[in-house]
Every structure is written in C-alpha cells, then in structure tokens.
C-alpha cells in the first residue's frame, strides 16, 4: 500500500462533496487549493469559495493563489510534500503544478469522456437531449480533458431532469468515483486507458449569452431540452415583445404539448392560469419565468400581476 499525501484543488459546491468524502475516509489532505475570495453583493463583502469554507471547518491548510505559476505559491505547494494531486471543478493547471507530485494529478470530470470535454458538460448533455451521462477520472496532461482514463460511472438522464438535479446526482456519484480511484492508486493497481478520438465527439462549450438564447423556430424537443439544460443556472432566455415593450426574460421550467395548430411561432396563448408558446408541432407551457427586476415566478402567480397584450410573442 502506498501512503498518500494529497493536495486537493477545487472551488464550488460540486467539489466539496469529494473533499468531504476523502476527509471522512481518513485520507491525509496536506493542502487545499481554491480560488481567491471575491467581493460579492451590495456591500462587496469578500465571498469565500464553498471548498474554502469546508476546508477551514476541517482545519486544513488552504492556499488561494491568483497566479498558479507564481514562484512563492510553487514553493509553498512543493513544501506540502504531496505525492498526489486531485482536481475537481478547478481551473486549468500549468505543467509545473500537475507534474509536481510523484503519483501525478488526476481530475474528476462530469461527463463520459471523451465526450463533453470543456466547461459545461452537465448542461450540454441535457441541451443535446442525451439520455445517459456520467463521471470520469483521468490523469491530467498538456491538453484539456484528454489524459489517460482511470475510471468511469454512468447514469440515466430522466426526461424532465434539469441541470441542477443532474449536477447533484453527478456530484455524489463523482465523490464515490474519486474514492474508488484513490483506493486503486493507494493499492498501486491503477490501469489507465487512452481516450479514443473520433469525429463524432460532443463538446461542452463555455456557456454565453448567445448559446443560452432560445430559438423558438427549433423543434419542440430542442427548446424543452435547452430550458431544462440551463436551469437553474444560468437559465435560458429570450425577448418578450409585449405591446411597446421588448424585455429580456428568463425561463426556468417548461413542459411540452404536442398538438397541431396554426398559430404564429413564438406567439403567446395565455389564460388566467397558464402561459403557452406556439412552436412547430405544439406548445411550450412555461411553468416558471422571470421578468427583468422581478423574482422567478410560477406562471399563475406572474399572471396575477402582469398582462400579456394581444399579439404578445417571444423572440
């Protein structure tokens, strides 16, 4: 058995589950690397990452470098005498960092690699209508998410599951997979396999304003998948044209109704209790929507105080 001295690198909630699992299984975490504190809110109070908050609660050594190539940081990192780095939801590492420990650096990625390399694998699996995804561990190399595979576990994506729900499912599955991977490394029984490249690989592009906008001319299924794939964050958006107003609105939850109709694509057909949008082959029922400056509201509550005028449509 190999004695492990681990440096853990991560920032958001997704990473906390894995760090917690390692701590609870009595692994020696010699240091935790996370993002610097950032000002947030009206008072610009410094906001600590979820990983830092947990690490401090466990009295773990925390480093928060702004520059991963900074000589002082690298000296501190070397001084921790780690022989294994574990990365979960952190930023890209320079070679001088990932190549430092004797046993290497492995990463947990929330997809079935080689599919969905990149920044937003959970969102894109749903947006693209996949019915299966998973988590992978692999050793980091020079490229992004291309290193030799160690382990994988898959899960089914439910038809109405959103990105937040899938995130939580993969977070727990991922922490178990990291533990399994660590035990293999500890027992010196790791067997890696190269990722197989092919032209059909799907990419997890970084989310931006353009690729989060709803195209109401798309298929009803594609629209539904985009809404749930971007919920609860950053949320799919579009423009509401209502009389003289043109408002950016966010849609957090919707359902599909397959039914032939002659309405204009994007036109809103609402009653006192429901908002539905005409699309090719049916209607998208909007369950939760957010108007500018307002909170996210259920359709029936929104309709209590907001009027859709005749001819209102979503663009």
C-alpha positions as CSV (number, residue, x, y, z in Angstrom):
1,X,0.0,0.0,0.0
2,X,1.2,3.5,-0.9
3,X,0.9,6.2,1.8
4,X,-0.8,9.1,0.2
5,X,-0.3,12.8,0.9
6,X,-3.0,14.6,-1.1
7,X,-3.4,18.1,-2.3
8,X,-7.0,18.8,-3.3
9,X,-7.9,21.5,-5.8
10,X,-11.4,22.8,-6.3
11,X,-13.8,25.7,-5.8
12,X,-17.6,25.2,-6.0
13,X,-20.1,23.0,-4.1
14,X,-19.6,20.2,-6.7
15,X,-16.0,19.8,-5.3
16,X,-16.9,19.9,-1.6
17,X,-18.7,16.5,-1.8
18,X,-15.5,14.9,-2.9
19,X,-13.2,16.6,-0.4
20,X,-15.7,15.7,2.4
21,X,-15.6,12.1,1.2
22,X,-11.8,12.0,1.3
23,X,-11.7,13.6,4.8
24,X,-14.4,11.2,6.2
25,X,-12.4,8.3,4.8
26,X,-9.3,9.5,6.8
27,X,-7.1,10.4,3.8
28,X,-4.2,12.8,4.6
29,X,-5.1,16.1,2.9
30,X,-1.9,18.1,3.2
31,X,-3.3,21.1,1.4
32,X,-6.4,22.6,-0.3
33,X,-6.0,24.9,-3.3
34,X,-9.0,27.1,-4.1
35,X,-10.0,30.3,-5.8
36,X,-9.2,33.7,-4.1
37,X,-12.0,35.3,-2.1
38,X,-14.2,37.6,-4.3
39,X,-16.2,40.7,-3.4
40,X,-20.0,39.9,-3.7
41,X,-23.3,41.6,-3.0
42,X,-24.1,45.3,-2.4
43,X,-21.6,45.6,0.5
44,X,-18.9,44.0,-1.7
45,X,-18.2,41.6,1.2
46,X,-15.5,39.1,0.4
47,X,-17.1,35.8,-0.5
48,X,-15.2,32.5,0.3
49,X,-15.5,29.6,-2.0
50,X,-17.5,26.6,-0.9
51,X,-14.3,24.5,-0.8
52,X,-12.5,27.0,1.4
53,X,-15.4,27.2,3.9
54,X,-15.4,23.4,4.2
55,X,-11.6,23.2,4.4
56,X,-11.4,25.8,7.1
57,X,-14.0,23.9,9.1
58,X,-11.8,20.9,9.0
59,X,-8.6,22.9,9.9
60,X,-7.0,22.0,6.6
61,X,-4.2,24.2,5.1
62,X,-5.7,26.5,2.4
63,X,-3.8,28.2,-0.4
64,X,-5.5,30.7,-2.7
65,X,-3.1,31.7,-5.5
66,X,-4.1,34.3,-8.1
67,X,-1.3,33.0,-10.4
68,X,-0.6,29.3,-10.4
69,X,2.9,30.0,-11.8
70,X,3.9,32.4,-9.0
71,X,7.2,31.3,-7.5
72,X,6.1,31.8,-3.9
73,X,3.0,29.7,-4.5
74,X,5.0,27.0,-6.2
75,X,7.4,26.9,-3.3
76,X,4.5,26.6,-0.8
77,X,3.0,23.9,-2.9
78,X,6.3,21.9,-3.0
79,X,6.6,22.4,0.7
80,X,3.4,20.4,1.3
81,X,5.2,17.3,0.1
82,X,2.2,15.9,-1.6
83,X,2.6,12.8,-3.8
84,X,-0.9,13.1,-5.4
85,X,-3.0,16.0,-6.6
86,X,-6.8,15.6,-7.0
87,X,-8.7,18.2,-9.1
88,X,-12.4,18.7,-9.0
89,X,-14.0,21.8,-10.7
90,X,-10.9,24.0,-10.7
91,X,-9.1,25.9,-13.4
92,X,-6.6,24.7,-15.9
93,X,-3.2,23.8,-14.3
94,X,0.2,24.6,-15.7
95,X,2.5,21.6,-16.2
96,X,4.8,22.8,-13.3
97,X,1.8,22.1,-10.9
98,X,0.2,18.9,-12.3
99,X,3.6,17.3,-12.9
100,X,4.9,18.0,-9.4
101,X,3.6,15.0,-7.3
102,X,5.2,11.6,-7.8
103,X,1.9,9.9,-8.4
104,X,0.6,12.6,-10.7
105,X,-2.6,14.6,-10.8
106,X,-6.0,13.3,-11.6
107,X,-9.2,15.1,-12.4
108,X,-12.9,14.3,-11.9
109,X,-14.9,15.4,-15.0
110,X,-18.7,15.4,-15.1
111,X,-19.1,13.5,-18.4
112,X,-18.4,10.2,-20.0
113,X,-15.1,11.3,-21.6
114,X,-14.0,11.7,-24.3
115,X,-17.5,13.3,-24.9
116,X,-18.1,16.8,-23.4
117,X,-14.6,18.0,-22.8
118,X,-14.8,21.6,-21.6
119,X,-16.5,23.9,-19.3
120,X,-20.2,22.9,-19.1
121,X,-20.6,19.1,-19.6
122,X,-23.7,18.8,-17.4
123,X,-25.6,21.5,-19.3
124,X,-24.7,20.3,-22.8
125,X,-25.6,16.7,-22.1
126,X,-29.2,17.8,-21.4
127,X,-29.3,20.5,-24.1
128,X,-28.3,17.9,-26.7
129,X,-31.0,15.5,-25.5
130,X,-28.7,12.8,-24.2
131,X,-30.3,10.0,-22.1
132,X,-27.1,9.0,-20.4
133,X,-24.1,10.7,-19.0
134,X,-21.7,10.1,-16.1
135,X,-18.4,10.9,-14.4
136,X,-14.8,10.1,-15.3
137,X,-11.4,10.2,-13.6
138,X,-8.3,10.7,-15.7
139,X,-4.7,11.8,-15.3
140,X,-4.1,15.4,-16.4
141,X,-1.8,16.1,-19.4
142,X,-1.0,19.1,-21.6
143,X,-4.4,19.3,-23.2
144,X,-7.8,20.0,-21.7
145,X,-9.6,16.8,-20.5
146,X,-7.6,14.5,-22.8
147,X,-5.5,12.5,-20.4
148,X,-5.4,8.7,-19.8
149,X,-8.7,7.4,-18.3
150,X,-8.8,5.7,-14.9
151,X,-12.4,5.1,-14.1
152,X,-16.0,5.9,-15.3
153,X,-19.5,5.5,-14.0
154,X,-22.7,6.3,-15.9
155,X,-26.2,7.4,-15.0
156,X,-29.5,7.8,-16.8
157,X,-30.8,11.3,-17.5
158,X,-34.5,11.4,-16.8
159,X,-36.8,13.0,-19.5
160,X,-37.6,16.1,-17.4
161,X,-34.4,16.3,-15.3
162,X,-32.8,19.7,-15.2
163,X,-29.1,20.7,-14.9
164,X,-29.4,21.4,-11.2
165,X,-30.8,18.0,-10.5
166,X,-28.2,16.2,-12.7
167,X,-25.5,18.3,-11.1
168,X,-26.4,17.0,-7.6
169,X,-26.6,13.4,-8.9
170,X,-23.2,13.6,-10.6
171,X,-21.7,15.4,-7.6
172,X,-22.4,12.4,-5.3
173,X,-21.5,9.8,-8.0
174,X,-18.3,11.7,-8.6
175,X,-17.2,11.7,-5.0
176,X,-17.6,7.9,-4.9
177,X,-15.7,7.5,-8.1
178,X,-12.8,9.6,-6.8
179,X,-12.7,7.5,-3.6
180,X,-12.6,4.3,-5.8
181,X,-9.8,5.9,-7.9
182,X,-7.8,6.9,-4.8
183,X,-8.1,3.4,-3.4
184,X,-6.7,2.0,-6.7
185,X,-3.8,4.4,-6.6
186,X,-3.1,3.6,-2.9
187,X,-3.1,-0.1,-3.7
188,X,-0.8,0.5,-6.8
189,X,-3.4,-1.2,-9.0
190,X,-4.2,1.6,-11.5
191,X,-4.6,0.6,-15.1
192,X,-5.2,3.5,-17.5
193,X,-6.6,3.6,-21.0
194,X,-6.1,6.3,-23.6
195,X,-9.2,8.3,-24.7
196,X,-10.3,7.3,-28.1
197,X,-10.6,10.2,-30.5
198,X,-13.3,10.3,-33.2
199,X,-15.1,12.8,-35.3
200,X,-18.5,12.4,-33.5
201,X,-17.3,13.7,-30.1
202,X,-19.6,16.3,-28.5
203,X,-18.1,19.4,-26.9
204,X,-19.1,21.2,-23.6
205,X,-18.7,24.7,-24.9
206,X,-18.5,27.5,-22.4
207,X,-22.0,29.0,-21.8
208,X,-22.5,32.5,-23.0
209,X,-25.4,34.9,-23.8
210,X,-25.6,33.7,-27.4
211,X,-25.8,29.9,-26.8
212,X,-28.2,30.4,-23.9
213,X,-30.8,32.1,-26.1
214,X,-33.9,30.1,-27.0
215,X,-34.6,29.7,-30.7
216,X,-38.4,29.4,-31.0
217,X,-38.1,28.0,-34.5
218,X,-36.2,25.0,-33.2
219,X,-38.0,21.7,-32.6
220,X,-40.3,21.5,-29.6
221,X,-37.9,18.9,-28.0
222,X,-34.8,21.0,-28.6
223,X,-36.5,24.0,-27.0
224,X,-37.6,21.9,-24.0
225,X,-34.1,20.4,-23.6
226,X,-32.4,23.9,-23.7
227,X,-34.7,25.2,-21.0
228,X,-34.0,22.3,-18.6
229,X,-30.4,22.1,-19.6
230,X,-29.8,25.7,-18.5
231,X,-31.9,25.5,-15.3
232,X,-31.4,26.8,-12.6
233,X,-28.2,28.5,-13.9
234,X,-27.6,30.5,-16.0
235,X,-31.2,30.0,-17.3
236,X,-32.4,30.1,-20.9
237,X,-33.5,33.5,-22.1
238,X,-35.4,35.2,-24.9
239,X,-37.0,38.5,-25.7
240,X,-40.6,39.1,-24.8
241,X,-42.3,41.5,-27.2
242,X,-45.4,42.8,-25.4
243,X,-47.0,45.9,-26.9
244,X,-44.4,48.6,-26.9
245,X,-42.1,46.6,-24.5
246,X,-39.2,44.4,-25.5
247,X,-38.0,42.7,-22.4
248,X,-35.3,40.1,-21.8
249,X,-36.9,37.3,-19.9
250,X,-35.6,34.0,-18.4
251,X,-37.4,30.7,-18.5
252,X,-36.6,28.2,-15.7
253,X,-39.1,25.4,-16.3
254,X,-41.4,24.3,-19.1
255,X,-43.3,21.3,-20.4
256,X,-44.3,20.2,-23.9
257,X,-47.7,19.7,-25.5
258,X,-47.6,18.0,-28.9
259,X,-50.6,19.3,-30.9
260,X,-51.0,20.7,-34.4
261,X,-52.0,24.4,-34.6
262,X,-52.0,27.4,-37.0
263,X,-50.6,30.0,-34.6
264,X,-47.5,32.1,-35.4
265,X,-44.3,30.6,-34.0
266,X,-43.4,32.3,-30.7
267,X,-46.9,33.7,-30.2
268,X,-48.2,33.6,-26.6
269,X,-51.5,31.9,-25.9
270,X,-52.4,32.5,-22.3
271,X,-55.3,32.0,-20.0
272,X,-55.7,33.3,-16.4
273,X,-53.6,30.3,-15.2
274,X,-51.2,29.3,-17.9
275,X,-48.7,30.7,-20.4
276,X,-48.1,28.7,-23.5
277,X,-46.0,29.5,-26.6
278,X,-46.7,28.2,-30.1
279,X,-43.8,26.3,-31.6
280,X,-43.5,23.8,-34.5
281,X,-45.7,20.8,-33.7
282,X,-47.2,22.0,-30.5
283,X,-46.8,24.3,-27.5
284,X,-44.2,25.0,-24.8
285,X,-46.0,25.5,-21.5
286,X,-44.0,28.0,-19.4
287,X,-44.1,26.9,-15.7
288,X,-41.6,29.4,-14.3
289,X,-40.5,32.7,-15.8
290,X,-38.5,35.7,-14.6
291,X,-39.2,39.3,-15.8
292,X,-36.5,41.9,-15.6
293,X,-36.1,43.2,-12.0
294,X,-38.6,40.6,-10.7
295,X,-38.1,37.2,-9.0
296,X,-38.5,33.9,-10.7
297,X,-42.3,33.2,-10.6
298,X,-44.7,30.4,-11.3
299,X,-46.9,31.2,-14.3
300,X,-50.1,31.5,-12.4
301,X,-48.6,34.0,-9.9
302,X,-47.0,36.0,-12.7
303,X,-50.3,36.2,-14.5
304,X,-51.9,37.7,-11.3
305,X,-49.9,40.9,-11.8
306,X,-48.8,41.0,-15.4
307,X,-50.8,41.3,-18.6
308,X,-49.8,39.8,-21.9
309,X,-51.4,42.0,-24.6
310,X,-52.9,40.7,-27.8
311,X,-50.1,39.8,-30.2
312,X,-47.5,39.2,-27.5
313,X,-44.8,36.9,-28.6
314,X,-41.4,35.5,-27.6
315,X,-38.4,36.1,-30.0
